[in-house]
Amino acid sequence: STSTRIGFSAGSAKLNSYASARLQDISASLKKNGALRIQLLSYAGAKDGSASQARRLSLSRALAARSYLIEKGIRSTSINVRALGNHSGNGPIDRIDILVTTR
């Protein structure tokens, strides 16, 4: 499996040009190989430190990435979304880790 990380500005769920380019690359790979699956592990911080606000923002980010991939022709059934809020483990809080795995 391969992993790609895309970042976000604090408080924003908007895909920047780097994120769009990475998602474009990933959608091209998926179109070539129908056995590939994508997991979007999305994280976010919240200004007030609230876990539920962080989870909502992480979900908005994951859905923005998912919508982009679907627009590029990827089937929604190939995309698994996990909104993990502020449970960021190691790494910057405002990010999505994109895991590409085979079925």
C-alpha positions in Angstrom: 0.0 0.0 0.0 1.2 3.5 -0.6 0.5 6.6 1.5 0.2 10.2 0.6 -0.3 13.1 3.0 -2.2 16.3 2.1 -2.3 19.3 4.4 -5.0 22.0 5.1 -4.9 25.5 6.5 -6.1 25.6 10.1 -9.9 25.7 10.2 -10.3 25.1 6.5 -11.7 22.2 4.5 -10.7 23.7 1.2 -8.4 21.6 -1.0 -5.2 23.6 -2.0 -3.5 23.1 -5.3 -1.0 20.6 -3.9 -3.9 18.5 -2.5 -5.8 18.7 -5.8 -2.7 17.6 -7.7 -2.1 14.6 -5.4 -5.7 13.5 -5.7 -5.5 13.9 -9.4 -2.5 11.5 -9.5 -4.3 9.0 -7.2 -7.4 9.1 -9.4 -5.3 8.3 -12.4 -3.8 5.3 -10.7 -7.1 4.0 -9.6 -8.5 4.3 -13.1 -5.6 2.1 -14.4 -6.1 -0.5 -11.7 -9.7 -1.3 -10.6 -8.5 -3.4 -7.7 -7.2 -0.4 -5.8 -9.0 1.1 -2.8 -8.6 4.4 -1.1 -8.8 5.1 2.6 -9.0 8.8 3.6 -7.8 9.2 7.2 -8.7 12.8 8.1 -7.6 14.9 11.0 -8.3 18.4 12.3 -7.8 20.6 15.2 -10.4 22.9 16.7 -9.9 26.5 17.8 -11.8 25.8 21.0 -10.2 22.4 21.5 -13.6 20.7 21.2 -13.3 17.1 20.0 -16.7 17.2 18.2 -15.8 20.4 16.3 -12.5 18.8 15.3 -14.3 15.6 14.1 -16.8 17.7 12.1 -14.0 19.6 10.4 -12.1 16.3 9.7 -15.2 14.9 8.1 -15.7 18.0 5.9 -12.1 17.6 4.7 -12.5 13.9 4.0 -15.8 14.6 2.1 -14.1 17.4 0.0 -11.4 14.9 -1.0 -13.9 12.2 -1.7 -16.1 14.5 -3.8 -13.0 15.5 -5.8 -12.1 11.8 -6.5 -15.7 11.1 -7.5 -15.7 14.0 -9.9 -12.6 12.5 -11.5 -14.5 9.3 -12.1 -13.6 7.2 -9.0 -16.5 5.0 -7.7 -17.7 6.0 -4.3 -17.5 2.3 -3.3 -13.7 2.4 -3.7 -13.3 5.2 -1.2 -13.4 4.7 2.6 -13.6 7.8 4.8 -12.5 8.0 8.4 -12.9 11.2 10.2 -10.5 11.0 13.2 -10.8 14.5 14.5 -8.0 15.6 16.8 -6.6 12.0 17.3 -3.7 12.8 15.1 -1.1 10.4 16.3 2.2 11.5 14.9 2.0 14.2 12.2 0.5 17.6 11.7 -3.1 18.0 12.9 -4.5 19.6 9.8 -4.1 16.8 7.3 -5.5 13.8 5.5 -3.4 10.6 5.1 -4.5 8.9 1.9 -3.8 5.1 1.9 -4.1 3.3 -1.4 -4.5 -0.4 -0.9 -5.4 -3.4 -3.1 -8.8 -5.0 -2.5 
